[in-house]
Every structure is written in structure tokens, then in C-alpha cells.
Amino acid sequence: MGLLFKAYKRVLKSINEDSDTSTGANIFKRGASELSSEETINMERDFHNEESSTYWLPKDPAEQLRLTGQHFAIKELYQGNILKNVRKKLDFKKGIRVLDVGCGSGAWIMDMATEYPNCVYEGCDIVEVTNKRVSLQQVTFRYGNVLDRLPFEDNSFDFVHMRLFVLALKVNEWPIAINEILRVTKPRGMIQLVEFDLKMTGNEVVQQVLTGIHSACEARGQDPRIALQLEKLVSENKQATSVQSDYRSVDMASNTKAAKMFVWDWIETTKSMLPVISSKMGLETEEEQKTYLEELKYGLTHSNSFTYMNVVTAEKINKIQD
């Protein structure tokens, strides 16, 4: 069984476990807890070396597990993997062709393939997806860079999903990426873009990591709040019509299922980011980093702290008018 499929199954098991009887296998409960004195923070993470990309998070197994957990947090927030207007337009139950751009851990595709087994799925990423042995005949993973040209013909897919490129694309690259996913979408097919709005929120401790993220993004020409511009960017493309947005937030102190999952994700994401932003945050030693992570968990759950996301959908027009 492939590495990424193991991560998917492990997280899925954690979600389905009764938290009252869990013996510690629940990664969401464990990940958001304080670091033990024996636990170390790994600063020697494995990053990709794709020259054309500014993506700055790791690609190692720990990151694949985090991305898989994050997938289920987003699914909980939106109560599904695709918005209602997309489900109404496209017949996923009968079977359509689906592409996931920047598929990461592959969790979204594997979850979709479980829910809609009659569809045919392609997933592509700038990191060679290691999950080659998933026992799902309708799923294929391959290398693909949305900025270069995806390895698909025009009008190939009924539905194209692209998620979490806020830390991967420069501001001036978004129109290129949007145009490319529309190119491979069939006329009257649909696209769905999902992004975090990295808005300042919470107490000083929470804002400390957000300031570090904003600094890293700005140094790379990225916009940490690009989620607010997605509807406009998609609407400006002549191939797109019926553009809609669905902006949502999670109160991290609410103790809901979604809140707990996003607290876990924020802690794990911060761990993944520390090799890049720790110096910007003034966290030079491992002890300082451990202390900060403990304070961050408290800040997320005890201050006015929210996670914000935006999903934008659009239909590809049948024919571009001259």
C-alpha cells in the first residue's frame, strides 16, 4: 500500500474514533496537545526543488500526513468536497472526468473516489506523487505544473479542482494558473478553487506566526490574502462564467469538530513552516520553538482567533465570443 494511502487511512481512522475511548491514536487530539519534553522539532525538512515554483512548505511524510488531516478539516468546514452548485451541475454519481491540480497527499482524490467511484480521476503535482500503488483503478497520479502547461489536452475534464496555492503562486501567476485549469476543462464543465485567507486574527502569539507567514509570502511575491481576489481573478478570464464565492470562517475557540481539526492543522502547519520563518519570528532555539507552539495552541483556543477560507466556482463557457 502506498505511503500516502496509509496517511489517508490513518487520518480517516482518527476522525472516526470515539474521542472518549481513544488511546492516543487520534492525530487531531495528539497534534494539538503540548509537546513533551522528549519530543523534538525537526528543522531538517525535505523541500522540493522545482525551480519555477515559489512553494515553501516541505514534501516529506510528516507533511503528507498534515495535508491529509487538513483535507478533512476543510471538508468538515464545507460539509463536503465540492460545493452544492457544482453537485447540481455535474453528475458525479453517474461518472465524469475529474482533475485535481496540486493534489499533494492525494487525500482529496481518494476521498472523492470513495464517495463517487464511477468517476475517473487524475491528480498532478510538482512533487512526484509517491502513491503509485493505490488500489483504485479509476485514479491516476502524475507530474504536472500548472505554470508550465498541464500534461492534458484542451477540454479534457468535466471538473477541475485546485486547492491551497496561496503559498505556491506569485500574484502575477494566478491569471496564468486560472487560464490553464480552464483550458483543460470541458465547455460547460466547472472549476473549483479553495484557498485560505491568511487574515490577521487572535492574540499577539497567533499574530506572531501570521506576521512570519506574511513576511515569507511578500518576500516571494505572494499575496497571503489572495483568497479575497479569487472571484475577481476568475471573472476576468473570458473562458469563465457563473462565478460564485463561498467565504467561511471557524472560531478556533468554539470547541466544535471543525475548530479542533483546524487547531491541529495550525499547530502542524507552524511546525512545517518553522525552518523558513523561525528566524523572522525570533525563535532561534528549539526550546523557544517548543514554548511558542504551546503558547500558540492556547492562543488559538482562548483568544478571538479564526480560520478563514474562500471557495470559488465557475463554469467554462461553451464558446468564446469574438
PyMOL commands that set and color helices and strands:
alter all, ss='L'
color gray80, all
select helices_A, chain A and resi 3-16+27-31+61-78+84-89+107-115+171-183+204-219+226-235+257-277+286-302
alter helices_A, ss='H'
color red, helices_A
select strands_A, chain A and resi 97-101+120-125+139-143+157-163+185-197+240-251+306-316
alter strands_A, ss='S'
color yellow, strands_A
deselect
rebuild
show_as cartoon
